[in-house]
Amino acid sequence: MLEQKLKILVVEDEPDQRSLITKMLAANGYQTKGAESVEEAILSIKSELPDLVFSDWKLGQLTGMDLLNYVRREQPDMGFIIATAYGTITHAVDAMQAGADDYLAKPYQRQSLLLAIDKVAKSLVLKRQNRSLTSQLSQQQELVGLVGKAPCMQKVYTRVQRVSATDATVLIGGESGTGKELAARALYQLSDRKNKPFVAINCGAIPENLAEAELFGAEKGAFTGATTLKIGKLEAADGGTIFLDEIGELPLLLQTNLLRFLQEGVISRLGQNGEIKLDVRVIAATHRDLQHEVSEGRFREDLYYRLNVVPIHMPPLRERQEDIGRLVDHFLKLHAGQYNLPPLSLTGDTMKQLLDYSWPGNVRELANRIERFVLLGDEQEMVEELSCQPKTINTTQFTLPETGIEWESFEKNCLEQAMSKHQGNRTKAAKFLGLSYKAFLYRLEKYQLV
């Protein structure tokens, strides 16, 4: 027990009384040191921090209140119990108001002292646990870029905190670059599974003919080239968490298999006759509108509802403009530390352009630009790139024709024109259309323009 290992500093100016208290506490499993004055106690605290100070009120020229004020100023989490003379209740009140954890009125019994120490010891345990949890949350907020205070981000914080300790399936939505994978890692790091595997797989980045083996595994000889047993991503995540990024890209056949796993908690490797029971928490993410995909027949409705138990929406950066300054400061410090470079700052004019920019690539784009600035120190380059942002048309002045349009032909034509206008440069074409590079590539592939 933590309270049996406490280091206690006994501050008492009467040698016999000090010796009696220290021996009694040592006999009950505590580590003890003694001091006869406030000055000696402060020196002792500076050389080796105790967990708790037990001090008499009257200590020569100074008092226990002087020591309490020092402790609360320098070591606010340290336990403090003060002993006051019989009838001096005002001393006890003053001490409690100044931050003492407890007080004892003299003369006190041995049992009263031990009970007071036990109570304060339990309070110290709670303080340390709370500090640890706060530290973990703070670190996780740094990890996922939860630096802002915008109301839309506050909703994200609240939801992550509420569901992280559960095994509920979570579906994270939002545009590319908003931090969906990092939010998934926050859920994992704050969960009871944090010491178990975290396995991430991009469902849109694996060939369709290999997707089943990649996700569910394959027995030796299950297909041509399967010379050994292959453990799938779900099985590798047993006991931990799997993150299915871009779940909207998952082929329909695998959607059926994944639905069965979510319902029954079992999988079958490719070529396997039996079943394997797994304990895996599933977190999925997508930049697509899955409800639209369901209506178009590209995504199973029953799987959508299985995944969408707890939805979390990562807002685009343009909806949390008030956070851009905080994020800039965060990334300046982060990347300066990463590359062991001196900290840099941006001029007011550049910050204004950062605030006015639409950030189609969201937080990822901001982090990338700040990282490049930290490495090169070229603020002018950043300004020139931002000023090249295309001026978007006023959509309120654009009216659809009465006969309607064929959307996919229209979208394909826009892509072709953008590519032609920029001589096939995908980066410039994506910027011209106000799309993130990843979203632009997806559309090129969709219309077979690559």
VEXDREN-2710 file (C-alpha; in Angstrom, 1 decimal):
% VEXDREN-2710
k/r/px/py/pz
1/MET/0.0/0.0/0.0
2/LEU/1.3/3.5/-0.9
3/GLU/0.4/4.9/2.6
4/GLN/2.7/2.3/4.2
5/LYS/5.6/3.6/2.2
6/LEU/5.1/7.3/2.8
7/LYS/8.1/9.5/3.7
8/ILE/7.1/11.6/6.6
9/LEU/9.0/14.7/7.9
10/VAL/8.2/15.3/11.6
11/VAL/8.9/18.9/12.7
12/GLU/8.9/19.3/16.5
13/ASP/11.2/21.5/18.6
14/GLU/11.0/19.2/21.7
15/PRO/13.6/16.4/21.2
16/ASP/11.9/13.8/23.3
17/GLN/8.5/14.4/21.6
18/ARG/10.1/14.4/18.1
19/SER/11.9/11.1/18.9
20/LEU/8.7/9.5/20.2
21/ILE/6.6/10.4/17.1
22/THR/9.3/9.3/14.6
23/LYS/9.7/5.9/16.3
24/MET/6.0/5.4/16.6
25/LEU/5.5/6.1/12.8
26/ALA/8.5/4.0/11.8
27/ALA/7.0/1.1/13.8
28/ASN/3.9/1.4/11.6
29/GLY/5.8/1.1/8.4
30/TYR/6.5/4.7/7.5
31/GLN/9.9/6.2/6.5
32/THR/10.6/9.1/8.9
33/LYS/12.9/12.0/9.3
34/GLY/12.9/14.7/12.0
35/ALA/13.6/18.4/12.1
36/GLU/13.5/20.8/15.1
37/SER/12.8/24.1/13.3
38/VAL/11.2/25.6/10.2
39/GLU/14.7/26.4/8.8
40/GLU/15.9/22.8/9.3
41/ALA/12.6/21.4/7.8
42/ILE/13.0/23.5/4.7
43/LEU/16.6/22.3/4.2
44/SER/15.4/18.7/4.7
45/ILE/12.6/19.2/2.1
46/LYS/15.1/20.6/-0.4
47/SER/17.5/17.7/0.0
48/GLU/14.8/15.0/-0.1
49/LEU/11.1/15.5/-0.7
50/PRO/8.8/13.8/1.8
51/ASP/5.3/12.8/0.9
52/LEU/3.9/14.4/4.1
53/VAL/4.9/16.9/6.7
54/PHE/3.6/16.5/10.3
55/SER/4.4/19.8/12.1
56/ASP/3.9/21.4/15.5
57/TRP/2.5/24.9/15.5
58/LYS/5.0/26.5/17.8
59/LEU/8.6/26.2/16.5
60/GLY/10.9/28.8/18.1
61/GLN/10.8/32.1/16.3
62/LEU/8.7/30.8/13.5
63/THR/5.5/28.7/13.4
64/GLY/4.1/25.7/11.6
65/MET/2.0/28.2/9.5
66/ASP/5.3/29.6/8.1
67/LEU/6.3/26.2/7.1
68/LEU/2.9/25.4/5.6
69/ASN/3.0/28.6/3.5
70/TYR/6.4/27.6/2.2
71/VAL/5.3/24.0/1.4
72/ARG/2.1/25.2/-0.4
73/ARG/4.1/27.7/-2.5
74/GLU/6.9/25.3/-3.5
75/GLN/5.3/21.8/-3.2
76/PRO/1.5/22.2/-3.6
77/ASP/0.9/18.5/-3.7
78/MET/2.7/17.6/-0.5
79/GLY/0.6/16.4/2.4
80/PHE/0.6/18.6/5.5
81/ILE/-0.8/17.9/9.0
82/ILE/-0.4/20.5/11.8
83/ALA/-0.7/20.0/15.5
84/THR/-2.1/22.9/17.5
85/ALA/-2.3/23.5/21.3
86/TYR/-5.5/22.7/23.2
87/GLY/-8.0/25.6/22.9
88/THR/-6.3/27.3/19.9
89/ILE/-9.1/26.4/17.4
90/THR/-8.4/29.6/15.5
91/HIS/-4.9/28.3/14.7
92/ALA/-6.5/25.2/13.2
93/VAL/-9.0/27.1/11.2
94/ASP/-6.2/29.4/9.8
95/ALA/-4.1/26.3/8.9
96/MET/-6.9/24.6/7.1
97/GLN/-7.7/27.8/5.1
98/ALA/-4.0/28.1/4.2
99/GLY/-4.1/24.6/2.7
100/ALA/-3.3/22.1/5.5
101/ASP/-4.8/18.7/4.8
102/ASP/-5.7/18.0/8.5
103/TYR/-4.9/19.1/12.0
104/LEU/-4.7/17.5/15.5
105/ALA/-5.4/19.3/18.8
106/LYS/-2.9/18.5/21.6
107/PRO/-2.8/16.3/23.5
108/TYR/-3.7/13.7/20.9
109/GLN/-3.8/9.9/21.1
110/ARG/-1.5/7.6/19.0
111/GLN/-4.6/6.3/17.2
112/SER/-5.7/9.8/16.2
113/LEU/-2.3/10.6/14.7
114/LEU/-2.3/7.3/12.7
115/LEU/-5.9/7.9/11.4
116/ALA/-5.1/11.4/10.3
117/ILE/-2.0/10.2/8.4
118/ASP/-4.0/7.4/6.8
119/LYS/-6.7/9.9/5.7
120/VAL/-4.1/12.2/4.1
121/ALA/-2.3/9.3/2.6
122/LYS/-5.4/8.2/0.7
123/SER/-5.9/11.8/-0.4
124/LEU/-2.4/11.8/-1.8
125/VAL/-3.1/8.6/-3.8
126/LEU/-6.2/10.3/-5.4
127/LYS/-4.2/13.4/-6.2
128/ARG/-1.5/11.4/-7.9
129/GLN/-4.0/9.4/-9.9
130/ASN/-5.8/12.6/-11.0
131/ARG/-2.5/14.2/-12.0
132/SER/-1.6/11.0/-13.9
133/LEU/-4.9/11.0/-15.8
134/THR/-4.7/14.7/-16.5
135/SER/-1.1/14.2/-17.8
136/GLN/-2.2/11.3/-20.0
137/LEU/-5.1/13.4/-21.4
138/SER/-2.8/16.4/-22.0
139/GLN/-0.3/14.2/-23.8
140/GLN/-3.0/12.7/-25.9
141/GLN/-4.5/16.0/-26.8
142/GLU/-1.0/17.1/-28.0
143/LEU/-0.8/13.9/-30.0
144/VAL/-4.0/14.3/-31.8
145/GLY/-3.6/18.1/-32.3
146/LEU/-6.5/18.8/-29.8
147/VAL/-4.9/22.2/-29.2
148/GLY/-7.9/24.4/-30.1
149/LYS/-10.7/25.7/-28.0
150/ALA/-13.3/26.0/-30.7
151/PRO/-16.8/24.7/-29.7
152/CYS/-16.7/22.1/-32.5
153/MET/-13.4/20.7/-31.0
154/GLN/-14.8/20.8/-27.5
155/LYS/-17.5/18.3/-28.7
156/VAL/-14.7/16.0/-30.0
157/TYR/-12.9/16.2/-26.7
158/THR/-16.0/15.3/-24.7
159/ARG/-16.9/12.4/-26.9
160/VAL/-13.4/10.9/-27.0
161/GLN/-13.2/11.1/-23.2
162/ARG/-16.7/9.5/-22.7
163/VAL/-16.2/6.5/-25.0
164/SER/-12.5/5.9/-24.8
165/ALA/-12.8/3.6/-21.7
166/THR/-15.5/1.5/-23.4
167/ASP/-15.3/-1.2/-26.2
168/ALA/-18.0/0.6/-28.3
169/THR/-17.4/0.7/-32.0
170/VAL/-16.6/4.2/-33.2
171/LEU/-16.9/5.7/-36.7
172/ILE/-14.8/8.8/-37.3
173/GLY/-15.9/11.0/-40.1
174/GLY/-14.4/14.1/-41.6
175/GLU/-12.4/15.5/-44.5
176/SER/-8.9/14.3/-45.3
177/GLY/-6.3/15.9/-43.1
178/THR/-8.5/16.6/-40.1
179/GLY/-6.8/14.0/-37.9
180/LYS/-9.0/11.0/-38.0
181/GLU/-6.3/8.4/-37.4
182/LEU/-4.8/10.5/-34.6
183/ALA/-8.3/10.7/-33.0
184/ALA/-8.4/6.9/-33.2
185/ARG/-5.1/6.7/-31.5
186/ALA/-6.4/9.0/-28.7
187/LEU/-9.3/6.6/-28.1
188/TYR/-6.8/3.7/-28.0
189/GLN/-4.3/5.5/-25.7
190/LEU/-7.0/6.5/-23.2
191/SER/-8.5/3.0/-23.1
192/ASP/-7.8/-0.1/-21.0
193/ARG/-6.4/-1.7/-24.2
194/LYS/-3.5/0.8/-24.4
195/ASN/-0.9/-1.8/-23.6
196/LYS/-2.3/-4.2/-26.2
197/PRO/-1.8/-4.0/-30.0
198/PHE/-3.0/-1.0/-32.1
199/VAL/-3.3/-2.2/-35.7
200/ALA/-4.1/0.3/-38.5
201/ILE/-5.0/-0.6/-42.0
202/ASN/-6.0/1.6/-44.9
203/CYS/-8.8/-0.2/-46.7
204/GLY/-8.3/1.8/-49.9
205/ALA/-4.6/1.0/-50.1
206/ILE/-4.6/-2.8/-50.5
207/PRO/-5.4/-4.6/-53.8
208/GLU/-8.9/-6.1/-53.9
209/ASN/-7.6/-9.6/-54.6
210/LEU/-5.4/-9.5/-51.5
211/ALA/-7.8/-7.6/-49.2
212/GLU/-9.4/-10.7/-47.7
213/ALA/-6.1/-12.4/-46.7
214/GLU/-4.8/-9.0/-45.5
215/LEU/-7.7/-8.5/-43.1
216/PHE/-8.7/-12.0/-42.1
217/GLY/-5.5/-14.0/-42.8
218/ALA/-5.0/-17.1/-45.0
219/GLU/-4.0/-20.7/-44.4
220/LYS/-0.9/-22.1/-46.1
221/GLY/-1.9/-23.1/-49.7
222/ALA/-5.2/-21.1/-49.6
223/PHE/-4.2/-19.4/-52.9
224/THR/-1.3/-19.3/-55.3
225/GLY/1.8/-17.9/-53.5
226/ALA/0.5/-18.7/-50.0
227/THR/3.5/-20.7/-49.0
228/THR/3.1/-20.0/-45.3
229/LEU/0.3/-19.2/-42.8
230/LYS/-0.6/-15.6/-42.9
231/ILE/-2.0/-13.9/-39.8
232/GLY/-4.6/-11.2/-40.8
233/LYS/-4.8/-7.7/-39.3
234/LEU/-7.8/-8.6/-37.2
235/GLU/-6.1/-11.5/-35.6
236/ALA/-3.0/-9.5/-35.0
237/ALA/-5.1/-7.0/-33.1
238/ASP/-6.5/-9.6/-30.7
239/GLY/-6.9/-8.1/-27.3
240/GLY/-6.3/-4.6/-28.7
241/THR/-7.7/-2.2/-31.2
242/ILE/-8.0/-2.2/-35.0
243/PHE/-8.3/1.0/-36.9
244/LEU/-10.0/0.6/-40.3
245/ASP/-9.1/3.8/-42.2
246/GLU/-11.1/4.7/-45.3
247/ILE/-13.7/2.0/-44.5
248/GLY/-15.8/3.2/-47.4
249/GLU/-13.3/1.7/-49.8
250/LEU/-13.8/-1.9/-48.5
251/PRO/-15.1/-4.2/-51.2
252/LEU/-18.7/-5.5/-50.7
253/LEU/-17.6/-9.1/-50.2
254/LEU/-15.3/-8.1/-47.3
255/GLN/-18.0/-5.9/-45.9
256/THR/-20.0/-9.1/-45.4
257/ASN/-17.2/-10.8/-43.6
258/LEU/-16.5/-7.8/-41.4
259/LEU/-20.2/-7.6/-40.5
260/ARG/-20.1/-11.2/-39.4
261/PHE/-17.1/-10.4/-37.2
262/LEU/-18.8/-7.4/-35.6
263/GLN/-21.9/-9.5/-34.9
264/GLU/-20.3/-12.8/-33.8
265/GLY/-16.7/-11.8/-32.8
266/VAL/-15.3/-14.7/-35.0
267/ILE/-13.3/-14.9/-38.2
268/SER/-12.2/-17.6/-40.6
269/ARG/-8.9/-17.4/-42.4
270/LEU/-9.0/-17.8/-46.1
271/GLY/-9.0/-21.6/-46.7
272/GLN/-9.8/-22.4/-43.1
273/ASN/-12.7/-24.7/-42.1
274/GLY/-13.1/-23.6/-38.5
275/GLU/-13.5/-20.3/-36.7
276/ILE/-11.3/-18.1/-34.5
277/LYS/-12.8/-16.2/-31.6
278/LEU/-11.3/-12.7/-31.2
279/ASP/-11.5/-9.8/-28.8
280/VAL/-10.9/-6.7/-30.8
281/ARG/-12.2/-3.2/-30.5
282/VAL/-13.1/-1.7/-33.9
283/ILE/-12.6/2.0/-34.8
284/ALA/-13.3/3.0/-38.4
285/ALA/-12.9/6.2/-40.3
286/THR/-13.9/7.6/-43.7
287/HIS/-14.0/10.9/-45.6
288/ARG/-17.0/9.6/-47.6
289/ASP/-20.6/10.1/-46.8
290/LEU/-21.5/6.5/-45.9
291/GLN/-25.2/7.1/-45.9
292/HIS/-24.9/8.3/-49.5
293/GLU/-22.8/5.2/-50.3
294/VAL/-25.5/3.0/-48.8
295/SER/-28.2/4.7/-50.9
296/GLU/-26.0/4.1/-54.0
297/GLY/-25.6/0.4/-53.1
298/ARG/-21.8/0.7/-52.6
299/PHE/-21.9/0.1/-48.8
300/ARG/-24.0/-2.3/-46.8
301/GLU/-26.6/-0.6/-44.7
302/ASP/-26.4/-3.2/-41.9
303/LEU/-22.6/-2.8/-41.7
304/TYR/-23.0/1.0/-41.6
305/TYR/-25.2/0.8/-38.5
306/ARG/-22.9/-1.7/-36.8
307/LEU/-20.0/0.7/-37.3
308/ASN/-21.8/3.9/-36.5
309/VAL/-22.5/3.0/-32.8
310/VAL/-20.7/6.2/-31.7
311/PRO/-20.0/8.7/-34.5
312/ILE/-17.2/11.3/-34.1
313/HIS/-17.0/14.1/-36.6
314/MET/-13.6/15.8/-37.1
315/PRO/-14.3/19.4/-38.2
316/PRO/-12.4/20.9/-41.1
317/LEU/-9.9/23.7/-40.2
318/ARG/-12.0/26.3/-41.9
319/GLU/-14.7/25.7/-39.3
320/ARG/-12.3/26.4/-36.4
321/GLN/-10.5/29.4/-37.6
322/GLU/-10.0/30.7/-34.1
323/ASP/-7.7/27.7/-33.4
324/ILE/-5.3/28.5/-36.3
325/GLY/-3.1/30.7/-34.1
326/ARG/-2.8/28.1/-31.4
327/LEU/-2.1/25.3/-33.9
328/VAL/0.6/27.4/-35.5
329/ASP/2.3/28.0/-32.1
330/HIS/2.0/24.2/-31.4
331/PHE/3.6/23.1/-34.7
332/LEU/6.3/25.7/-34.5
333/LYS/7.4/24.3/-31.1
334/LEU/6.8/20.7/-32.1
335/HIS/8.9/20.8/-35.3
336/ALA/11.6/23.0/-33.7
337/GLY/12.0/20.4/-31.0
338/GLN/11.8/17.6/-33.6
339/TYR/14.7/18.9/-35.6
340/ASN/16.6/20.5/-32.7
341/LEU/16.3/23.9/-34.2
342/PRO/15.9/27.3/-32.5
343/PRO/12.2/28.4/-32.2
344/LEU/10.9/30.7/-35.0
345/SER/8.0/33.0/-35.2
346/LEU/5.8/34.4/-38.0
347/THR/5.1/38.1/-38.7
348/GLY/1.6/39.5/-38.2
349/ASP/1.1/39.8/-42.0
350/THR/1.8/36.1/-42.5
351/MET/-0.5/35.2/-39.6
352/LYS/-3.2/37.2/-41.3
353/GLN/-2.8/35.3/-44.5
354/LEU/-2.8/32.0/-42.6
355/LEU/-6.1/33.0/-41.0
356/ASP/-7.6/34.1/-44.3
357/TYR/-6.6/30.9/-46.1
358/SER/-9.3/28.2/-46.7
359/TRP/-7.0/25.2/-45.8
360/PRO/-8.4/22.5/-48.1
361/GLY/-5.8/20.1/-46.7
362/ASN/-6.9/21.0/-43.1
363/VAL/-4.6/20.5/-40.1
364/ARG/-2.3/18.2/-42.1
365/GLU/-1.6/20.9/-44.6
366/LEU/-1.0/23.5/-41.8
367/ALA/1.4/21.2/-40.1
368/ASN/3.2/20.5/-43.4
369/ARG/3.6/24.2/-44.2
370/ILE/4.9/25.0/-40.7
371/GLU/7.3/22.1/-40.7
372/ARG/8.8/23.4/-44.0
373/PHE/9.1/26.9/-42.6
374/VAL/10.9/25.6/-39.5
375/LEU/13.3/23.7/-41.7
376/LEU/13.9/26.4/-44.4
377/GLY/13.1/29.6/-42.5
378/ASP/11.6/31.0/-45.7
379/GLU/8.5/32.9/-44.7
380/GLN/8.3/34.6/-48.1
381/GLU/7.8/31.2/-49.8
382/MET/4.9/30.4/-47.5
383/VAL/3.3/33.8/-48.3
384/GLU/3.7/33.3/-52.0
385/GLU/2.1/29.9/-51.9
386/LEU/-0.8/31.1/-49.8
387/SER/-1.4/34.1/-52.1
388/CYS/-1.7/31.7/-55.1
389/GLN/-4.9/30.2/-53.6
390/PRO/-7.6/30.4/-56.3
391/LYS/-10.5/32.7/-55.8
392/THR/-13.6/30.6/-55.5
393/ILE/-16.8/31.5/-57.4
394/ASN/-19.7/32.8/-55.5
395/THR/-21.9/29.7/-55.4
396/THR/-25.0/31.7/-54.5
397/GLN/-24.8/33.2/-58.0
398/PHE/-24.6/29.8/-59.7
399/THR/-27.9/28.4/-60.6
400/LEU/-28.5/24.8/-61.8
401/PRO/-30.4/24.5/-65.2
402/GLU/-34.0/23.6/-65.0
403/THR/-33.3/20.3/-66.8
404/GLY/-30.7/19.3/-64.2
405/ILE/-27.2/18.1/-64.9
406/GLU/-25.4/14.8/-65.1
407/TRP/-23.1/15.2/-62.1
408/GLU/-20.5/12.7/-62.8
409/SER/-19.9/14.0/-66.3
410/PHE/-19.7/17.5/-64.9
411/GLU/-17.2/16.5/-62.2
412/LYS/-15.1/14.5/-64.7
413/ASN/-15.0/17.5/-67.0
414/CYS/-13.9/19.8/-64.2
415/LEU/-11.0/17.4/-63.4
416/GLU/-10.0/17.2/-67.0
417/GLN/-10.0/21.0/-67.4
418/ALA/-8.0/21.5/-64.2
419/MET/-5.4/18.9/-65.3
420/SER/-5.2/20.5/-68.8
421/LYS/-4.9/24.0/-67.4
422/HIS/-1.9/23.0/-65.2
423/GLN/-0.2/20.8/-67.8
424/GLY/-0.9/17.6/-65.9
425/ASN/0.5/18.9/-62.6
426/ARG/-1.7/17.1/-60.0
427/THR/-0.6/19.3/-57.1
428/LYS/-1.5/22.5/-58.8
429/ALA/-4.7/21.1/-60.3
430/ALA/-5.9/19.9/-56.8
431/LYS/-5.1/23.3/-55.4
432/PHE/-7.0/25.0/-58.2
433/LEU/-10.1/23.0/-57.4
434/GLY/-9.8/23.6/-53.7
435/LEU/-9.3/19.8/-53.0
436/SER/-6.8/18.0/-50.9
437/TYR/-4.3/16.1/-52.9
438/LYS/-5.6/12.8/-51.6
439/ALA/-9.2/13.7/-52.4
440/PHE/-8.1/14.8/-55.9
441/LEU/-6.3/11.6/-56.6
442/TYR/-9.3/9.6/-55.5
443/ARG/-11.5/11.4/-58.0
444/LEU/-8.9/10.9/-60.8
445/GLU/-8.9/7.2/-60.1
446/LYS/-12.7/7.2/-59.9
447/TYR/-12.9/8.5/-63.5
448/GLN/-9.8/6.6/-64.7
449/LEU/-8.0/9.8/-65.4
450/VAL/-4.6/8.6/-64.0
END
